[in-house]
Amino acid sequence: MAWVMHRSSSDGGSSSGWSDAAAAVVAAAEERAGWEVRPSGMVVQARDDAAGSGGAPPRPPPPPEIKVRVKYGGARHEVSVSPIATFGQLKKLLAPRTGLQPADQQLSYRGRARGNAEYLDACGVKNKSKVALAEDPASVERRYIERQRNATAESANRAIGAVALEVDKLADQVTSIEKSISRGNKVPEVQITTLIELLMRHAVKLESIPAAGDSSSQKNIQAKRVQKCVETLDVLKVSNARLQAVVVTTKWETFDAAATTTKWELFD
C-alpha cells in the first residue's frame, strides 16, 4: 500500500514528524486494510506484486465446514455448514429434513433464540455444537388464525350456496309469472306476494352470513339476484292488476219441446 506523509510546518519543513492530517490518513487506512486511495480520491483494493505483474491476487481458501447437531423434538439431525454462515442459512438447510419452512423455524443456541442475521461463529457455534430447533410460536399462531379463517370461509360458502339454490327455484317462478302476464293472463295476486316474501327472507339470510374475500363477492352476487327478482315482481304486480280476469262461459244448445214429441204405443 502506498503511504502519503505530510511534514509538519512548525520547523520550516525540516521536521520528520507526522502532521494531524497524516495521522488521520493512517488511521483511515488501518480501518480499511487491504484498500488504497488512488490520486483521484477513489478507494480501491490494494495492489500487490502479483497484481502488478498482471496476475490476480490470491484469494484465501474458504473455512472448512463444521457439523452442527440439531435437535428437533425426538429427532436428531447433523448438518454440514460453513462456520461463517448465518442461522438463516442453517434454517434453509434444515427445511427439507424437518419439513418446516425457514419462516416457521426457531433456532436456539446456549438457551437463546437466534436471529436469521446472526453468524454461527460469532455466537460460538463450533464443530459438533448442539442447536435446538422448535416451531416458531408466531408461526403456530399464524397457522391457527389461517385455519380459523379458512373454516369461516368454508362455512360461509356452504350457507351462500344453499341460499343460491333456493333463489334459483324462485327465479324460475318469477320467469314463469312474467311470461304468463306478458301473454295477457292474469295471475292470482297472492302468488306474487308470496314470492316476494320468500325472496325477502333469503335476503335476510344472506345479510346474516359473515363473509370476506371471495365469499363476500359471492354473497353480493346473490343479494343482487334477490333484489332484481323482487323489483321484477313489483313491476309485474302492477301490470297484473291492470289485466281483466278471464271469465269462461259455456254456450248450451237448446231444443224445441214441440219438435221432440214421442209417439208411444199402448197395450192392453
VOPAGU-2260 file (C-alpha; in pm, 1 decimal, decimal comma):
REM VOPAGU-2260
SITE   aa  ch    i         X         Y         Z
SITE  MET   A    0       0,0       0,0       0,0
SITE  ALA   A    1     132,4     348,0     -81,1
SITE  TRP   A    2     152,8     571,4     224,4
SITE  VAL   A    3     131,5     953,0     198,8
SITE  MET   A    4     325,6    1162,5     453,6
SITE  HIS   A    5     294,5    1533,0     525,9
SITE  ARG   A    6     573,0    1711,8     711,2
SITE  SER   A    7     489,5    1945,7     994,2
SITE  SER   A    8     531,2    2313,4     908,2
SITE  SER   A    9     638,0    2405,3    1259,6
SITE  ASP   A   10    1009,0    2361,3    1176,5
SITE  GLY   A   11    1001,8    2503,0     827,4
SITE  GLY   A   12     959,3    2163,4     665,9
SITE  SER   A   13    1270,8    2011,1     820,3
SITE  SER   A   14    1086,8    1805,2    1080,9
SITE  SER   A   15    1022,6    1437,2    1014,3
SITE  GLY   A   16     713,5    1416,5    1243,3
SITE  TRP   A   17     358,6    1329,1    1122,4
SITE  SER   A   18     101,7    1605,2    1091,7
SITE  ASP   A   19    -257,5    1564,3    1216,6
SITE  ALA   A   20    -372,0    1512,3     858,2
SITE  ALA   A   21    -116,3    1236,4     807,4
SITE  ALA   A   22    -227,0    1066,0    1128,3
SITE  ALA   A   23    -591,3    1073,9    1011,9
SITE  VAL   A   24    -490,1     917,6     681,3
SITE  VAL   A   25    -301,7     639,2     858,4
SITE  ALA   A   26    -596,7     570,7    1090,3
SITE  ALA   A   27    -836,7     553,0     799,8
SITE  ALA   A   28    -601,7     326,2     610,5
SITE  GLU   A   29    -578,3      88,0     903,4
SITE  GLU   A   30    -959,3      71,2     925,9
SITE  ARG   A   31    -986,5     -38,7     565,7
SITE  ALA   A   32    -688,3    -269,7     549,5
SITE  GLY   A   33    -648,3    -417,6     208,2
SITE  TRP   A   34    -762,4     -96,0      33,7
SITE  GLU   A   35    -577,0     203,8    -107,0
SITE  VAL   A   36    -662,2     554,2    -216,5
SITE  ARG   A   37    -586,6     646,8    -576,5
SITE  PRO   A   38    -469,9    1003,0    -664,3
SITE  SER   A   39    -824,8    1072,2    -787,3
SITE  GLY   A   40    -955,9    1002,0    -438,3
SITE  MET   A   41   -1117,9     665,3    -529,4
SITE  VAL   A   42   -1074,6     386,5    -277,2
SITE  VAL   A   43    -973,3      61,0    -445,0
SITE  GLN   A   44    -840,7    -274,7    -338,1
SITE  ALA   A   45    -468,7    -263,8    -257,2
SITE  ARG   A   46    -234,3    -389,5    -525,4
SITE  ASP   A   47      38,4    -639,0    -456,3
SITE  ASP   A   48     326,9    -778,3    -656,7
SITE  ALA   A   49     109,9   -1042,1    -821,0
SITE  ALA   A   50    -140,8    -782,6    -932,7
SITE  GLY   A   51     138,2    -556,2   -1059,3
SITE  SER   A   52     270,7    -836,0   -1276,4
SITE  GLY   A   53     -72,6    -889,8   -1430,8
SITE  GLY   A   54    -185,1   -1179,8   -1208,4
SITE  ALA   A   55    -494,9   -1180,1    -986,6
SITE  PRO   A   56    -432,2   -1158,6    -610,3
SITE  PRO   A   57    -474,7   -1498,1    -444,0
SITE  ARG   A   58    -798,7   -1546,4    -254,6
SITE  PRO   A   59    -795,5   -1706,0      88,0
SITE  PRO   A   60    -946,4   -2055,4      87,4
SITE  PRO   A   61   -1295,0   -2089,4     244,0
SITE  PRO   A   62   -1301,3   -2215,7     601,4
SITE  PRO   A   63   -1369,4   -2588,1     640,6
SITE  GLU   A   64   -1727,8   -2685,5     711,7
SITE  ILE   A   65   -1839,3   -2787,8    1056,9
SITE  LYS   A   66   -2101,9   -3038,6    1160,3
SITE  VAL   A   67   -2384,4   -2897,2    1368,8
SITE  ARG   A   68   -2611,0   -3127,5    1565,3
SITE  VAL   A   69   -2971,7   -3007,8    1559,3
SITE  LYS   A   70   -3236,7   -3143,0    1794,5
SITE  TYR   A   71   -3598,5   -3120,1    1677,7
SITE  GLY   A   72   -3843,9   -3294,6    1906,0
SITE  GLY   A   73   -3737,3   -3657,1    1930,2
SITE  ALA   A   74   -3530,2   -3638,8    1611,0
SITE  ARG   A   75   -3163,0   -3557,5    1570,3
SITE  HIS   A   76   -3010,5   -3406,5    1255,9
SITE  GLU   A   77   -2643,7   -3348,5    1175,8
SITE  VAL   A   78   -2587,8   -3075,1     919,8
SITE  SER   A   79   -2264,5   -2972,3     747,8
SITE  VAL   A   80   -2244,3   -2595,7     722,3
SITE  SER   A   81   -1985,3   -2320,5     691,5
SITE  PRO   A   82   -1890,6   -2166,9    1027,4
SITE  ILE   A   83   -1933,6   -1820,0     877,9
SITE  ALA   A   84   -2292,7   -1897,4     769,2
SITE  THR   A   85   -2589,4   -1732,4     937,4
SITE  PHE   A   86   -2864,9   -1901,8    1133,7
SITE  GLY   A   87   -3098,6   -1807,3     849,1
SITE  GLN   A   88   -2885,2   -2010,4     607,8
SITE  LEU   A   89   -2883,7   -2301,3     852,1
SITE  LYS   A   90   -3265,3   -2290,8     855,2
SITE  LYS   A   91   -3270,4   -2333,1     477,6
SITE  LEU   A   92   -3056,2   -2647,6     510,9
SITE  LEU   A   93   -3291,2   -2785,8     776,8
SITE  ALA   A   94   -3614,3   -2720,8     582,8
SITE  PRO   A   95   -3605,1   -3033,7     359,9
SITE  ARG   A   96   -3505,6   -3253,0     653,7
SITE  THR   A   97   -3763,3   -3133,3     904,0
SITE  GLY   A   98   -4049,6   -3028,0     676,3
SITE  LEU   A   99   -4056,9   -2687,8     845,7
SITE  GLN   A  100   -4020,2   -2383,5     625,9
SITE  PRO   A  101   -3744,7   -2139,8     732,5
SITE  ALA   A  102   -4005,3   -1881,9     835,9
SITE  ASP   A  103   -4161,8   -2140,0    1070,6
SITE  GLN   A  104   -3833,7   -2235,1    1243,0
SITE  GLN   A  105   -3685,1   -2103,4    1562,9
SITE  LEU   A  106   -3320,4   -2196,0    1633,3
SITE  SER   A  107   -3177,1   -2166,3    1982,2
SITE  TYR   A  108   -2816,8   -2194,9    2091,8
SITE  ARG   A  109   -2695,8   -2185,7    2450,7
SITE  GLY   A  110   -3050,6   -2120,4    2568,1
SITE  ARG   A  111   -3108,6   -1817,2    2346,4
SITE  ALA   A  112   -3321,6   -1784,6    2033,8
SITE  ARG   A  113   -3101,8   -1670,9    1744,7
SITE  GLY   A  114   -3196,3   -1430,9    1468,4
SITE  ASN   A  115   -3158,6   -1505,8    1099,0
SITE  ALA   A  116   -2881,0   -1247,1    1056,9
SITE  GLU   A  117   -2660,1   -1379,7    1341,3
SITE  TYR   A  118   -2345,8   -1567,9    1234,4
SITE  LEU   A  119   -2268,5   -1912,2    1368,9
SITE  ASP   A  120   -1904,2   -1842,0    1454,6
SITE  ALA   A  121   -1988,6   -1509,8    1617,5
SITE  CYS   A  122   -2229,5   -1690,4    1851,7
SITE  GLY   A  123   -1968,2   -1952,4    1939,2
SITE  VAL   A  124   -2102,5   -2240,0    1726,5
SITE  LYS   A  125   -1823,6   -2490,1    1659,8
SITE  ASN   A  126   -1788,6   -2840,1    1521,6
SITE  LYS   A  127   -2029,0   -3081,6    1694,7
SITE  SER   A  128   -2212,5   -2794,0    1865,4
SITE  LYS   A  129   -2575,7   -2863,4    1957,4
SITE  VAL   A  130   -2855,6   -2638,2    1835,4
SITE  ALA   A  131   -3221,5   -2671,0    1932,2
SITE  LEU   A  132   -3492,4   -2636,3    1669,6
SITE  ALA   A  133   -3855,4   -2562,8    1753,3
SITE  GLU   A  134   -4156,8   -2436,9    1567,8
SITE  ASP   A  135   -4179,4   -2061,4    1587,4
SITE  PRO   A  136   -4468,6   -1966,9    1823,2
SITE  ALA   A  137   -4560,3   -1678,6    1595,8
SITE  SER   A  138   -4584,9   -1924,0    1306,9
SITE  VAL   A  139   -4810,8   -2154,3    1509,8
SITE  GLU   A  140   -5038,8   -1861,9    1586,0
SITE  ARG   A  141   -5043,7   -1754,6    1220,6
SITE  ARG   A  142   -5143,4   -2103,3    1110,5
SITE  TYR   A  143   -5415,8   -2121,3    1374,1
SITE  ILE   A  144   -5559,0   -1790,3    1255,1
SITE  GLU   A  145   -5535,9   -1909,4     895,8
SITE  ARG   A  146   -5722,6   -2230,8     978,8
SITE  GLN   A  147   -5994,1   -2033,9    1155,9
SITE  ARG   A  148   -6022,0   -1800,9     857,5
SITE  ASN   A  149   -6048,2   -2094,0     616,0
SITE  ALA   A  150   -6312,3   -2265,5     829,2
SITE  THR   A  151   -6518,0   -1945,1     841,8
SITE  ALA   A  152   -6488,8   -1900,8     464,9
SITE  GLU   A  153   -6591,6   -2263,2     402,6
SITE  SER   A  154   -6894,8   -2228,4     628,9
SITE  ALA   A  155   -6994,4   -1904,0     457,0
SITE  ASN   A  156   -6961,2   -2063,5     112,2
SITE  ARG   A  157   -7187,7   -2352,1     213,5
SITE  ALA   A  158   -7452,3   -2115,6     350,3
SITE  ILE   A  159   -7437,2   -1891,5      43,0
SITE  GLY   A  160   -7458,0   -2194,9    -185,8
SITE  ALA   A  161   -7772,5   -2318,9      -8,6
SITE  VAL   A  162   -7938,6   -1978,9     -49,2
SITE  ALA   A  163   -7833,3   -1966,2    -414,1
SITE  LEU   A  164   -8014,5   -2295,7    -485,2
SITE  GLU   A  165   -8337,0   -2162,2    -333,0
SITE  VAL   A  166   -8305,3   -1835,7    -523,9
SITE  ASP   A  167   -8265,9   -2035,9    -846,9
SITE  LYS   A  168   -8604,2   -2202,7    -786,1
SITE  LEU   A  169   -8776,7   -1874,9    -702,1
SITE  ALA   A  170   -8620,5   -1703,7   -1003,7
SITE  ASP   A  171   -8772,8   -1973,1   -1227,9
SITE  GLN   A  172   -9115,9   -1896,9   -1080,5
SITE  VAL   A  173   -9064,5   -1525,8   -1143,1
SITE  THR   A  174   -8983,3   -1600,1   -1507,4
SITE  SER   A  175   -9294,5   -1818,4   -1538,0
SITE  ILE   A  176   -9519,4   -1542,8   -1396,6
SITE  GLU   A  177   -9358,1   -1285,4   -1624,5
SITE  LYS   A  178   -9433,0   -1497,3   -1932,4
SITE  SER   A  179   -9791,5   -1556,4   -1823,7
SITE  ILE   A  180   -9862,4   -1185,5   -1768,2
SITE  SER   A  181   -9692,8   -1092,3   -2096,3
SITE  ARG   A  182   -9945,8   -1318,5   -2271,7
SITE  GLY   A  183  -10230,9   -1131,9   -2103,8
SITE  ASN   A  184  -10313,0   -1398,1   -1847,2
SITE  LYS   A  185  -10393,9   -1264,1   -1502,1
SITE  VAL   A  186  -10208,2   -1432,6   -1215,1
SITE  PRO   A  187  -10350,1   -1458,6    -859,5
SITE  GLU   A  188  -10202,2   -1170,2    -662,9
SITE  VAL   A  189  -10130,0   -1393,4    -364,3
SITE  GLN   A  190   -9883,5   -1587,1    -581,1
SITE  ILE   A  191   -9680,5   -1274,2    -649,5
SITE  THR   A  192   -9697,8   -1159,4    -287,1
SITE  THR   A  193   -9581,2   -1498,9    -159,6
SITE  LEU   A  194   -9283,1   -1497,8    -394,5
SITE  ILE   A  195   -9179,2   -1151,6    -278,1
SITE  GLU   A  196   -9198,1   -1263,5      85,7
SITE  LEU   A  197   -8986,0   -1573,0      22,9
SITE  LEU   A  198   -8722,8   -1369,7    -160,9
SITE  MET   A  199   -8702,8   -1118,4     122,5
SITE  ARG   A  200   -8646,4   -1399,3     371,6
SITE  HIS   A  201   -8349,2   -1517,2     167,9
SITE  ALA   A  202   -8218,6   -1161,1     156,6
SITE  VAL   A  203   -8219,9   -1158,2     537,5
SITE  LYS   A  204   -8035,7   -1493,1     544,4
SITE  LEU   A  205   -7765,3   -1356,6     314,9
SITE  GLU   A  206   -7726,4   -1048,0     530,2
SITE  SER   A  207   -7663,7   -1263,1     839,8
SITE  ILE   A  208   -7382,3   -1468,2     679,3
SITE  PRO   A  209   -7034,5   -1341,4     783,2
SITE  ALA   A  210   -6821,5   -1337,5     471,0
SITE  ALA   A  211   -6490,6   -1196,2     348,6
SITE  GLY   A  212   -6286,9   -1206,6      28,7
SITE  ASP   A  213   -6430,8   -1438,0    -236,9
SITE  SER   A  214   -6719,3   -1535,5      -7,9
SITE  SER   A  215   -6816,7   -1171,4      20,7
SITE  SER   A  216   -6821,1   -1138,9    -358,7
SITE  GLN   A  217   -7049,0   -1443,5    -393,8
SITE  LYS   A  218   -7272,9   -1306,9    -121,5
SITE  ASN   A  219   -7309,2    -974,8    -305,2
SITE  ILE   A  220   -7391,4   -1155,2    -632,5
SITE  GLN   A  221   -7676,0   -1348,8    -471,7
SITE  ALA   A  222   -7804,8   -1037,0    -292,1
SITE  LYS   A  223   -7825,8    -856,4    -625,6
SITE  ARG   A  224   -8014,1   -1150,6    -778,3
SITE  VAL   A  225   -8270,8   -1139,2    -498,4
SITE  GLN   A  226   -8309,0    -764,0    -536,9
SITE  LYS   A  227   -8360,8    -794,5    -912,7
SITE  CYS   A  228   -8628,9   -1062,5    -868,2
SITE  VAL   A  229   -8816,1    -850,8    -612,2
SITE  GLU   A  230   -8803,4    -545,4    -838,0
SITE  THR   A  231   -8933,1    -755,0   -1130,4
SITE  LEU   A  232   -9223,4    -884,0    -919,5
SITE  ASP   A  233   -9312,7    -529,7    -809,8
SITE  VAL   A  234   -9345,4    -427,9   -1174,8
SITE  LEU   A  235   -9539,7    -745,2   -1261,2
SITE  LYS   A  236   -9775,2    -683,8    -971,1
SITE  VAL   A  237   -9878,6    -351,0   -1123,2
SITE  SER   A  238   -9914,3    -498,2   -1472,7
SITE  ASN   A  239  -10113,1    -791,1   -1336,8
SITE  ALA   A  240  -10360,7    -560,7   -1162,3
SITE  ARG   A  241  -10447,2    -396,4   -1493,6
SITE  LEU   A  242  -10545,5    -723,7   -1655,3
SITE  GLN   A  243  -10912,5    -835,3   -1654,9
SITE  ALA   A  244  -10991,6   -1174,2   -1516,9
SITE  VAL   A  245  -11082,4   -1422,1   -1790,0
SITE  VAL   A  246  -11443,9   -1547,6   -1743,9
SITE  VAL   A  247  -11504,2   -1884,7   -1903,9
SITE  THR   A  248  -11865,3   -1925,6   -2024,2
SITE  THR   A  249  -12033,4   -2227,4   -2185,4
SITE  LYS   A  250  -12288,8   -2192,0   -2459,4
SITE  TRP   A  251  -12560,7   -2453,3   -2422,2
SITE  GLU   A  252  -12768,4   -2577,3   -2716,6
SITE  THR   A  253  -13149,9   -2555,7   -2666,4
SITE  PHE   A  254  -13411,1   -2777,4   -2820,5
SITE  ASP   A  255  -13775,2   -2705,2   -2910,9
SITE  ALA   A  256  -14011,2   -2905,8   -2692,0
SITE  ALA   A  257  -14277,2   -2934,0   -2964,7
SITE  ALA   A  258  -14031,5   -3085,3   -3209,3
SITE  THR   A  259  -13930,3   -3350,6   -2966,6
SITE  THR   A  260  -14256,4   -3541,3   -2922,7
SITE  THR   A  261  -14256,5   -3914,5   -2892,1
SITE  LYS   A  262  -14547,1   -4133,8   -3002,4
SITE  TRP   A  263  -14598,7   -4409,1   -2750,4
SITE  GLU   A  264  -14772,9   -4742,6   -2830,7
SITE  LEU   A  265  -15035,1   -4854,8   -2582,4
SITE  PHE   A  266  -15101,0   -5217,9   -2487,3
SITE  ASP   A  267  -15398,2   -5374,5   -2321,9
